[in-house]
Amino acid sequence: MLVDEYIPIIGKGPVEELKLLAEKLSGKVITNINSTAMGGGVAEILNRAIPLLNELGVLAKWEVISGSAEFFVVTKKFHNALQGAHVNITDEELDVFLENNKINVEQMDLSGDIIFIHDPQPLALIEKKKEFKNKWIWRCHIDTHAPDRRLWRFLREYVEMYDAAVFSSPGFAQELPINKFLITPSIDPLSLKNKELSKETIDSVLEKYDIKKNKPIVTQISRFDRFKDPIGVIEAYKLVKKSVDCQLILAGGTAVDDPEGTEVLSEVQERVAGYPDIHVLQLETPADIEVNALQRASTIILQKSLKEGFGLTVSEAMWKEKPVIASAVGGITFQITHDYNGLLTRTIEGTAYSIKELLCNPGYAKRLGRNAKEFAKQNLLMTRHMRDYLLLFLSLYHPEEVAHL
């Protein structure tokens, strides 16, 4: 990956700015820590961000915490509770969380200049900070606008030990005595998932999954997670199918830190029995070319999430100039302005109505897609994201200088 390859996309000026900011971090080591190397948006972003930062001259590292099956069951409950679900978390489960973090503390190199912790799973590693006197950042990627209060009180004690916290939306940020930053996630236009594909490649993927090219394709690509509401997508499609002949693709994979995925997938497969035009695809990770091809072949992209920190699949579809219909929740409301670069919905019936509206008005759908592409270019690409991160890192050492940039 060469940073100059972004010049044809965003121009020379922004690329030169990235190089200038990176120079100011010369000699600093940035260690990123999360809970999985593959599967989910955090791992996807880090897989592209780490090489880019290193190519810019910033020494960026990436470590993944280990954990028992019990630990990931507990942290999945954390994830759900932080997004507002009613979940009972016992004192014993809190102990499992803390014990696993203590084990990882002894196994990891936490001596970098900046330790960048992603999401709650490795949050308690911060207890090691006093031994190194370095800078620590907590990056929250999920929708925390209405978290379970008991769990948040427990986690807040650790969050307050950090030098800064980063959220994807102003509405997610909790009251904290440390510096807070707003940084939205991004996609990489040069990645296999987002680069241009040949017609032959797209056709081969459709053929592999027995997807017809002679009728419209409505697609949602997400992990099989209840918060992504795949059952709601199926019900919306069934309403559309009564009057408009089309196909539905529900495609997704699994992740080590999400033990509920298999159960949700089984529920989805049971619900679509007898509907030959609904394609439920369990993709192996990584499946970047297949995801890219499915999105490019689709007439409409859906993201009917019940909660969403930030929908990377929304950004991917927008970059591919596709009309997107998504729930008006979380970070999606930053990405989509209703009736300008996509459509926002709140119900199954509203989603069905929007699908029919776009299928019956291709000119309208095309206009939304054009606006989506331009918005993605200006706001949702990796280069903007890395500029924000570089400024964040610099702010820990030179707050007055960064304030003027």
DRENDO-1510 file (C-alpha; in Angstrom, 1 decimal, always signed):
<recs>
REC; n; res; u; v; w
REC; 1; MET; +0.0; +0.0; +0.0 .
REC; 2; LEU; +1.5; +3.3; -1.1 .
REC; 3; VAL; +0.0; +6.5; +0.2 .
REC; 4; ASP; +0.5; +8.3; -3.1 .
REC; 5; GLU; -2.1; +5.8; -4.6 .
REC; 6; TYR; -4.8; +7.9; -3.0 .
REC; 7; ILE; -3.8; +11.0; -4.9 .
REC; 8; PRO; -6.1; +10.2; -7.9 .
REC; 9; ILE; -9.0; +9.8; -5.5 .
REC; 10; ILE; -8.6; +12.7; -3.0 .
REC; 11; GLY; -5.9; +14.9; -4.6 .
REC; 12; LYS; -2.3; +15.7; -3.7 .
REC; 13; GLY; -3.0; +18.3; -1.0 .
REC; 14; PRO; -4.6; +15.9; +1.6 .
REC; 15; VAL; -2.0; +13.3; +1.0 .
REC; 16; GLU; +0.8; +15.8; +1.6 .
REC; 17; GLU; -1.0; +16.8; +4.8 .
REC; 18; LEU; -0.9; +13.2; +6.0 .
REC; 19; LYS; +2.8; +13.0; +5.4 .
REC; 20; LEU; +3.4; +16.3; +7.3 .
REC; 21; LEU; +1.4; +15.2; +10.3 .
REC; 22; ALA; +3.1; +11.8; +10.4 .
REC; 23; GLU; +6.5; +13.5; +10.5 .
REC; 24; LYS; +5.6; +15.2; +13.7 .
REC; 25; LEU; +5.1; +11.7; +15.3 .
REC; 26; SER; +8.5; +10.4; +14.3 .
REC; 27; GLY; +9.8; +7.9; +16.8 .
REC; 28; LYS; +6.5; +7.3; +18.5 .
REC; 29; VAL; +5.1; +3.8; +18.8 .
REC; 30; ILE; +1.3; +3.4; +18.6 .
REC; 31; THR; +0.0; +0.0; +19.8 .
REC; 32; ASN; -3.6; -0.9; +18.9 .
REC; 33; ILE; -5.4; -3.6; +20.9 .
REC; 34; ASN; -8.7; -5.2; +20.2 .
REC; 35; SER; -10.5; -8.5; +20.5 .
REC; 36; THR; -10.3; -10.2; +17.1 .
REC; 37; ALA; -8.1; -10.2; +14.1 .
REC; 38; MET; -10.9; -10.9; +11.6 .
REC; 39; GLY; -14.6; -10.3; +11.5 .
REC; 40; GLY; -16.4; -7.1; +12.3 .
REC; 41; GLY; -15.7; -3.5; +11.5 .
REC; 42; VAL; -12.9; -2.8; +14.0 .
REC; 43; ALA; -10.7; -5.6; +12.6 .
REC; 44; GLU; -11.5; -4.5; +9.1 .
REC; 45; ILE; -10.4; -0.9; +9.8 .
REC; 46; LEU; -7.2; -1.9; +11.6 .
REC; 47; ASN; -6.2; -4.3; +8.8 .
REC; 48; ARG; -6.1; -1.3; +6.5 .
REC; 49; ALA; -5.0; +1.4; +8.9 .
REC; 50; ILE; -1.9; -0.2; +10.4 .
REC; 51; PRO; -0.1; -0.7; +7.0 .
REC; 52; LEU; -1.1; +2.9; +6.0 .
REC; 53; LEU; +0.3; +4.4; +9.2 .
REC; 54; ASN; +3.5; +2.5; +8.9 .
REC; 55; GLU; +3.9; +3.5; +5.3 .
REC; 56; LEU; +3.5; +7.1; +6.4 .
REC; 57; GLY; +6.4; +6.6; +8.8 .
REC; 58; VAL; +4.4; +6.1; +12.0 .
REC; 59; LEU; +5.4; +2.9; +13.9 .
REC; 60; ALA; +1.9; +1.4; +14.4 .
REC; 61; LYS; +1.5; -2.1; +16.0 .
REC; 62; TRP; -1.6; -4.3; +16.5 .
REC; 63; GLU; -2.2; -6.9; +19.2 .
REC; 64; VAL; -5.3; -9.0; +19.8 .
REC; 65; ILE; -6.3; -10.1; +23.3 .
REC; 66; SER; -6.9; -13.8; +24.0 .
REC; 67; GLY; -9.8; -15.1; +26.0 .
REC; 68; SER; -11.8; -18.1; +26.9 .
REC; 69; ALA; -15.2; -18.9; +25.5 .
REC; 70; GLU; -16.7; -17.7; +28.7 .
REC; 71; PHE; -15.0; -14.4; +28.4 .
REC; 72; PHE; -16.4; -13.7; +25.0 .
REC; 73; VAL; -19.9; -14.7; +26.1 .
REC; 74; VAL; -19.5; -12.1; +28.9 .
REC; 75; THR; -18.2; -9.4; +26.6 .
REC; 76; LYS; -20.9; -10.0; +24.1 .
REC; 77; LYS; -23.4; -9.3; +27.0 .
REC; 78; PHE; -21.4; -6.1; +27.6 .
REC; 79; HIS; -21.8; -5.2; +24.0 .
REC; 80; ASN; -25.5; -5.7; +24.1 .
REC; 81; ALA; -25.9; -3.9; +27.4 .
REC; 82; LEU; -23.9; -0.9; +26.3 .
REC; 83; GLN; -26.3; -0.6; +23.3 .
REC; 84; GLY; -29.3; -0.5; +25.7 .
REC; 85; ALA; -30.4; -4.1; +25.8 .
REC; 86; HIS; -31.8; -5.4; +29.1 .
REC; 87; VAL; -29.1; -7.9; +30.1 .
REC; 88; ASN; -28.4; -9.3; +33.6 .
REC; 89; ILE; -24.7; -9.3; +34.2 .
REC; 90; THR; -23.6; -11.0; +37.4 .
REC; 91; ASP; -20.7; -10.1; +39.7 .
REC; 92; GLU; -19.2; -13.4; +38.7 .
REC; 93; GLU; -19.3; -12.4; +35.1 .
REC; 94; LEU; -17.6; -9.1; +35.9 .
REC; 95; ASP; -14.9; -11.1; +37.6 .
REC; 96; VAL; -14.4; -13.2; +34.5 .
REC; 97; PHE; -13.9; -10.0; +32.5 .
REC; 98; LEU; -11.3; -8.6; +35.0 .
REC; 99; GLU; -9.5; -11.9; +35.3 .
REC; 100; ASN; -9.1; -12.3; +31.6 .
REC; 101; ASN; -7.7; -8.7; +31.3 .
REC; 102; LYS; -5.2; -9.5; +34.1 .
REC; 103; ILE; -4.0; -12.5; +32.2 .
REC; 104; ASN; -3.6; -10.5; +29.0 .
REC; 105; VAL; -1.7; -7.7; +30.9 .
REC; 106; GLU; +1.0; -10.2; +31.7 .
REC; 107; GLN; +1.2; -11.4; +28.1 .
REC; 108; MET; +1.2; -8.1; +26.1 .
REC; 109; ASP; +3.8; -5.5; +25.4 .
REC; 110; LEU; +2.3; -2.3; +26.7 .
REC; 111; SER; +5.4; -0.2; +26.5 .
REC; 112; GLY; +4.4; +1.8; +23.4 .
REC; 113; ASP; +4.2; +5.6; +23.5 .
REC; 114; ILE; +0.4; +5.4; +22.8 .
REC; 115; ILE; -1.7; +2.4; +23.7 .
REC; 116; PHE; -4.9; +2.6; +21.6 .
REC; 117; ILE; -7.6; +0.3; +23.1 .
REC; 118; HIS; -10.6; -0.6; +21.0 .
REC; 119; ASP; -14.0; -1.3; +22.6 .
REC; 120; PRO; -14.7; -2.8; +26.1 .
REC; 121; GLN; -13.1; -6.2; +25.8 .
REC; 122; PRO; -9.5; -5.0; +26.6 .
REC; 123; LEU; -10.6; -1.9; +28.6 .
REC; 124; ALA; -9.2; -3.0; +32.0 .
REC; 125; LEU; -5.7; -3.3; +30.6 .
REC; 126; ILE; -5.4; +0.4; +31.6 .
REC; 127; GLU; -4.4; -0.8; +35.1 .
REC; 128; LYS; -0.9; -1.3; +33.7 .
REC; 129; LYS; -0.6; +2.3; +32.7 .
REC; 130; LYS; +1.1; +3.4; +36.0 .
REC; 131; GLU; +4.0; +1.1; +35.3 .
REC; 132; PHE; +4.8; +2.8; +31.9 .
REC; 133; LYS; +3.8; +6.4; +32.2 .
REC; 134; ASN; +2.7; +6.4; +28.6 .
REC; 135; LYS; -0.5; +7.7; +26.9 .
REC; 136; TRP; -3.7; +5.7; +26.6 .
REC; 137; ILE; -6.8; +6.2; +24.4 .
REC; 138; TRP; -10.0; +4.3; +24.6 .
REC; 139; ARG; -11.9; +4.0; +21.3 .
REC; 140; CYS; -15.6; +3.1; +21.6 .
REC; 141; HIS; -17.0; +1.9; +18.3 .
REC; 142; ILE; -20.5; +1.0; +19.5 .
REC; 143; ASP; -23.8; +3.0; +20.1 .
REC; 144; THR; -23.6; +4.0; +23.8 .
REC; 145; HIS; -26.2; +6.7; +23.9 .
REC; 146; ALA; -28.3; +4.7; +26.4 .
REC; 147; PRO; -26.1; +2.1; +28.1 .
REC; 148; ASP; -27.1; -0.1; +31.0 .
REC; 149; ARG; -26.3; +2.2; +33.9 .
REC; 150; ARG; -24.9; -0.5; +36.3 .
REC; 151; LEU; -22.5; -1.8; +33.6 .
REC; 152; TRP; -21.5; +1.8; +32.6 .
REC; 153; ARG; -20.7; +2.7; +36.2 .
REC; 154; PHE; -18.5; -0.3; +36.4 .
REC; 155; LEU; -16.7; +0.4; +33.1 .
REC; 156; ARG; -16.5; +4.1; +33.7 .
REC; 157; GLU; -14.0; +3.6; +36.5 .
REC; 158; TYR; -11.6; +2.3; +33.9 .
REC; 159; VAL; -12.5; +4.7; +31.2 .
REC; 160; GLU; -11.6; +7.7; +33.5 .
REC; 161; MET; -8.1; +6.3; +33.8 .
REC; 162; TYR; -7.4; +7.0; +30.1 .
REC; 163; ASP; -6.0; +10.2; +28.6 .
REC; 164; ALA; -8.7; +10.4; +26.0 .
REC; 165; ALA; -11.9; +8.7; +24.7 .
REC; 166; VAL; -13.1; +8.5; +21.1 .
REC; 167; PHE; -16.7; +8.1; +20.0 .
REC; 168; SER; -18.3; +7.8; +16.5 .
REC; 169; SER; -21.2; +10.2; +17.2 .
REC; 170; PRO; -21.8; +13.1; +19.6 .
REC; 171; GLY; -24.8; +11.3; +20.9 .
REC; 172; PHE; -22.7; +8.3; +22.0 .
REC; 173; ALA; -20.4; +10.3; +24.2 .
REC; 174; GLN; -20.9; +9.9; +28.0 .
REC; 175; GLU; -20.0; +12.5; +30.6 .
REC; 176; LEU; -16.3; +12.0; +31.4 .
REC; 177; PRO; -13.6; +14.0; +33.1 .
REC; 178; ILE; -11.1; +13.2; +30.3 .
REC; 179; ASN; -10.8; +14.7; +26.8 .
REC; 180; LYS; -13.4; +13.3; +24.3 .
REC; 181; PHE; -13.0; +13.2; +20.5 .
REC; 182; LEU; -15.4; +12.6; +17.7 .
REC; 183; ILE; -13.9; +10.4; +14.9 .
REC; 184; THR; -16.2; +8.6; +12.5 .
REC; 185; PRO; -14.9; +5.3; +11.0 .
REC; 186; SER; -14.1; +4.9; +7.3 .
REC; 187; ILE; -13.6; +2.5; +4.4 .
REC; 188; ASP; -10.5; +2.1; +2.2 .
REC; 189; PRO; -11.3; +2.8; -1.5 .
REC; 190; LEU; -8.1; +0.8; -2.5 .
REC; 191; SER; -9.1; -2.4; -0.5 .
REC; 192; LEU; -10.3; -5.6; -2.2 .
REC; 193; LYS; -13.8; -4.9; -0.8 .
REC; 194; ASN; -14.1; -1.4; -2.4 .
REC; 195; LYS; -11.9; -1.4; -5.6 .
REC; 196; GLU; -13.5; -1.6; -9.0 .
REC; 197; LEU; -14.3; -5.1; -10.2 .
REC; 198; SER; -14.7; -6.5; -13.7 .
REC; 199; LYS; -18.1; -7.6; -15.0 .
REC; 200; GLU; -16.7; -11.1; -15.3 .
REC; 201; THR; -15.7; -11.2; -11.6 .
REC; 202; ILE; -19.2; -9.9; -10.5 .
REC; 203; ASP; -20.9; -12.4; -12.7 .
REC; 204; SER; -18.9; -15.3; -11.4 .
REC; 205; VAL; -19.9; -14.5; -7.8 .
REC; 206; LEU; -23.6; -14.3; -8.8 .
REC; 207; GLU; -23.3; -17.6; -10.6 .
REC; 208; LYS; -21.6; -19.2; -7.6 .
REC; 209; TYR; -24.5; -18.4; -5.3 .
REC; 210; ASP; -27.2; -19.0; -8.0 .
REC; 211; ILE; -28.4; -15.4; -8.0 .
REC; 212; LYS; -30.3; -14.3; -11.0 .
REC; 213; LYS; -29.3; -11.3; -13.1 .
REC; 214; ASN; -32.7; -10.7; -14.7 .
REC; 215; LYS; -34.5; -9.4; -11.6 .
REC; 216; PRO; -33.7; -6.7; -9.0 .
REC; 217; ILE; -31.4; -7.6; -6.1 .
REC; 218; VAL; -31.9; -6.1; -2.6 .
REC; 219; THR; -29.0; -6.9; -0.3 .
REC; 220; GLN; -28.0; -6.6; +3.4 .
REC; 221; ILE; -24.5; -7.6; +4.3 .
REC; 222; SER; -23.9; -7.8; +8.0 .
REC; 223; ARG; -22.8; -10.2; +10.7 .
REC; 224; PHE; -25.7; -12.5; +11.8 .
REC; 225; ASP; -26.5; -10.4; +14.9 .
REC; 226; ARG; -29.9; -9.5; +16.3 .
REC; 227; PHE; -29.0; -5.9; +16.4 .
REC; 228; LYS; -28.7; -6.0; +12.5 .
REC; 229; ASP; -32.4; -7.2; +12.5 .
REC; 230; PRO; -32.1; -9.8; +9.7 .
REC; 231; ILE; -35.6; -11.1; +10.6 .
REC; 232; GLY; -37.0; -7.6; +10.1 .
REC; 233; VAL; -35.3; -7.5; +6.7 .
REC; 234; ILE; -37.0; -10.7; +5.7 .
REC; 235; GLU; -40.4; -9.5; +6.8 .
REC; 236; ALA; -39.9; -6.2; +4.8 .
REC; 237; TYR; -38.9; -8.2; +1.7 .
REC; 238; LYS; -42.0; -10.4; +2.0 .
REC; 239; LEU; -44.2; -7.3; +1.9 .
REC; 240; VAL; -42.3; -6.0; -1.2 .
REC; 241; LYS; -42.5; -9.4; -2.9 .
REC; 242; LYS; -46.3; -9.2; -2.9 .
REC; 243; SER; -46.2; -6.5; -5.6 .
REC; 244; VAL; -42.7; -6.3; -7.0 .
REC; 245; ASP; -40.7; -9.3; -8.1 .
REC; 246; CYS; -37.2; -9.1; -6.7 .
REC; 247; GLN; -34.5; -11.1; -4.8 .
REC; 248; LEU; -33.1; -10.7; -1.3 .
REC; 249; ILE; -29.5; -11.4; -0.3 .
REC; 250; LEU; -28.7; -11.7; +3.4 .
REC; 251; ALA; -24.9; -12.2; +3.5 .
REC; 252; GLY; -22.7; -12.3; +6.5 .
REC; 253; GLY; -19.9; -14.0; +8.5 .
REC; 254; THR; -18.9; -14.7; +12.1 .
REC; 255; ALA; -16.3; -13.4; +14.5 .
REC; 256; VAL; -14.5; -14.9; +17.4 .
REC; 257; ASP; -15.8; -12.4; +19.8 .
REC; 258; ASP; -19.5; -12.9; +18.8 .
REC; 259; PRO; -20.7; -16.3; +20.1 .
REC; 260; GLU; -24.4; -15.6; +19.2 .
REC; 261; GLY; -23.9; -15.6; +15.5 .
REC; 262; THR; -24.6; -19.3; +14.8 .
REC; 263; GLU; -27.9; -19.1; +16.7 .
REC; 264; VAL; -29.0; -16.0; +14.8 .
REC; 265; LEU; -28.1; -17.6; +11.5 .
REC; 266; SER; -30.2; -20.7; +12.3 .
REC; 267; GLU; -33.2; -18.5; +13.1 .
REC; 268; VAL; -32.7; -16.7; +9.7 .
REC; 269; GLN; -32.4; -20.0; +7.8 .
REC; 270; GLU; -35.6; -21.3; +9.4 .
REC; 271; ARG; -37.5; -18.1; +8.6 .
REC; 272; VAL; -36.6; -18.2; +4.8 .
REC; 273; ALA; -37.6; -21.8; +4.2 .
REC; 274; GLY; -39.8; -22.0; +1.1 .
REC; 275; TYR; -38.6; -18.7; -0.4 .
REC; 276; PRO; -36.3; -19.5; -3.3 .
REC; 277; ASP; -35.6; -15.8; -4.1 .
REC; 278; ILE; -34.1; -15.2; -0.6 .
REC; 279; HIS; -30.4; -16.1; -0.5 .
REC; 280; VAL; -28.8; -16.5; +2.9 .
REC; 281; LEU; -25.1; -16.6; +2.4 .
REC; 282; GLN; -22.7; -17.5; +5.2 .
REC; 283; LEU; -19.4; -16.0; +4.0 .
REC; 284; GLU; -16.0; -17.1; +5.2 .
REC; 285; THR; -13.8; -14.4; +6.6 .
REC; 286; PRO; -12.3; -12.7; +4.7 .
REC; 287; ALA; -14.7; -12.6; +1.7 .
REC; 288; ASP; -13.8; -9.1; +0.4 .
REC; 289; ILE; -14.1; -9.8; -3.3 .
REC; 290; GLU; -17.5; -11.6; -2.8 .
REC; 291; VAL; -18.9; -8.8; -0.7 .
REC; 292; ASN; -17.7; -6.2; -3.2 .
REC; 293; ALA; -19.3; -8.1; -6.1 .
REC; 294; LEU; -22.6; -8.6; -4.3 .
REC; 295; GLN; -22.8; -5.0; -3.4 .
REC; 296; ARG; -22.0; -3.9; -7.0 .
REC; 297; ALA; -24.5; -6.3; -8.4 .
REC; 298; SER; -27.3; -5.1; -6.1 .
REC; 299; THR; -30.0; -2.7; -7.0 .
REC; 300; ILE; -30.5; -1.5; -3.4 .
REC; 301; ILE; -28.5; -1.9; -0.3 .
REC; 302; LEU; -30.2; -2.2; +3.1 .
REC; 303; GLN; -28.9; -1.7; +6.6 .
REC; 304; LYS; -31.9; -2.3; +8.9 .
REC; 305; SER; -30.0; -2.2; +12.2 .
REC; 306; LEU; -31.7; -1.7; +15.5 .
REC; 307; LYS; -28.5; -0.2; +16.9 .
REC; 308; GLU; -25.4; +0.8; +15.0 .
REC; 309; GLY; -22.3; +2.5; +16.1 .
REC; 310; PHE; -21.4; +3.2; +12.5 .
REC; 311; GLY; -22.4; +1.1; +9.4 .
REC; 312; LEU; -19.3; +0.4; +7.4 .
REC; 313; THR; -21.5; -1.5; +4.9 .
REC; 314; VAL; -23.4; +1.7; +4.4 .
REC; 315; SER; -20.2; +3.6; +3.6 .
REC; 316; GLU; -19.2; +0.8; +1.2 .
REC; 317; ALA; -22.5; +0.9; -0.7 .
REC; 318; MET; -22.3; +4.7; -0.9 .
REC; 319; TRP; -18.8; +4.6; -2.3 .
REC; 320; LYS; -20.1; +2.2; -5.0 .
REC; 321; GLU; -22.9; +4.7; -5.9 .
REC; 322; LYS; -25.7; +2.5; -4.6 .
REC; 323; PRO; -29.0; +3.8; -3.2 .
REC; 324; VAL; -29.1; +2.8; +0.5 .
REC; 325; ILE; -32.1; +2.3; +2.7 .
REC; 326; ALA; -31.1; +2.2; +6.4 .
REC; 327; SER; -32.5; +2.6; +9.9 .
REC; 328; ALA; -32.4; +6.0; +11.4 .
REC; 329; VAL; -30.2; +4.9; +14.3 .
REC; 330; GLY; -26.7; +5.6; +15.7 .
REC; 331; GLY; -23.9; +6.5; +13.3 .
REC; 332; ILE; -26.1; +5.8; +10.3 .
REC; 333; THR; -27.7; +9.2; +10.7 .
REC; 334; PHE; -24.3; +10.8; +10.1 .
REC; 335; GLN; -23.8; +8.9; +6.9 .
REC; 336; ILE; -27.3; +9.3; +5.4 .
REC; 337; THR; -29.3; +12.5; +5.0 .
REC; 338; HIS; -32.8; +11.3; +4.2 .
REC; 339; ASP; -33.9; +11.9; +0.6 .
REC; 340; TYR; -30.5; +13.4; -0.4 .
REC; 341; ASN; -28.0; +10.5; -0.4 .
REC; 342; GLY; -30.2; +7.6; +0.8 .
REC; 343; LEU; -33.4; +6.9; +2.7 .
REC; 344; LEU; -33.9; +6.5; +6.4 .
REC; 345; THR; -36.6; +4.3; +7.9 .
REC; 346; ARG; -37.8; +3.2; +11.3 .
REC; 347; THR; -40.2; +0.3; +10.8 .
REC; 348; ILE; -40.5; -2.9; +8.7 .
REC; 349; GLU; -43.4; -1.3; +6.8 .
REC; 350; GLY; -41.4; +1.9; +6.2 .
REC; 351; THR; -38.5; -0.2; +4.9 .
REC; 352; ALA; -40.8; -2.1; +2.5 .
REC; 353; TYR; -42.3; +1.1; +1.3 .
REC; 354; SER; -38.9; +2.6; +0.6 .
REC; 355; ILE; -37.7; -0.5; -1.3 .
REC; 356; LYS; -40.8; -0.4; -3.5 .
REC; 357; GLU; -40.3; +3.3; -4.1 .
REC; 358; LEU; -36.7; +2.9; -5.3 .
REC; 359; LEU; -37.5; -0.2; -7.4 .
REC; 360; CYS; -40.3; +1.6; -9.2 .
REC; 361; ASN; -38.3; +4.9; -9.6 .
REC; 362; PRO; -34.8; +4.0; -11.0 .
REC; 363; GLY; -34.1; +7.6; -11.8 .
REC; 364; TYR; -34.6; +8.6; -8.1 .
REC; 365; ALA; -32.5; +5.7; -7.0 .
REC; 366; LYS; -29.7; +6.8; -9.3 .
REC; 367; ARG; -29.7; +10.3; -8.0 .
REC; 368; LEU; -29.5; +9.1; -4.4 .
REC; 369; GLY; -26.5; +6.9; -5.4 .
REC; 370; ARG; -24.7; +9.8; -7.1 .
REC; 371; ASN; -25.0; +12.0; -4.0 .
REC; 372; ALA; -24.0; +9.1; -1.8 .
REC; 373; LYS; -20.7; +8.6; -3.8 .
REC; 374; GLU; -19.8; +12.3; -3.4 .
REC; 375; PHE; -20.5; +12.3; +0.3 .
REC; 376; ALA; -18.4; +9.2; +0.8 .
REC; 377; LYS; -15.5; +10.7; -1.1 .
REC; 378; GLN; -15.6; +13.8; +1.1 .
REC; 379; ASN; -16.3; +12.2; +4.5 .
REC; 380; LEU; -16.0; +8.4; +4.7 .
REC; 381; LEU; -12.6; +7.4; +3.3 .
REC; 382; MET; -9.6; +6.0; +5.2 .
REC; 383; THR; -7.4; +9.1; +4.4 .
REC; 384; ARG; -9.7; +11.4; +6.4 .
REC; 385; HIS; -9.9; +8.9; +9.2 .
REC; 386; MET; -6.1; +8.7; +9.4 .
REC; 387; ARG; -5.8; +12.5; +9.4 .
REC; 388; ASP; -8.2; +12.5; +12.4 .
REC; 389; TYR; -6.1; +9.8; +14.2 .
REC; 390; LEU; -2.8; +11.6; +13.6 .
REC; 391; LEU; -4.2; +14.8; +15.0 .
REC; 392; LEU; -5.6; +12.8; +18.0 .
REC; 393; PHE; -2.1; +11.3; +18.7 .
REC; 394; LEU; -0.4; +14.7; +18.3 .
REC; 395; SER; -2.9; +16.3; +20.7 .
REC; 396; LEU; -1.6; +14.1; +23.5 .
REC; 397; TYR; +1.8; +15.8; +23.2 .
REC; 398; HIS; +1.2; +19.1; +21.6 .
REC; 399; PRO; -2.4; +20.2; +22.4 .
REC; 400; GLU; -1.8; +23.9; +21.6 .
REC; 401; GLU; -0.3; +23.2; +18.2 .
REC; 402; VAL; -3.1; +20.8; +17.2 .
REC; 403; ALA; -5.7; +23.3; +18.2 .
REC; 404; HIS; -4.6; +25.6; +15.4 .
REC; 405; LEU; -4.6; +22.9; +12.7 .
</recs>
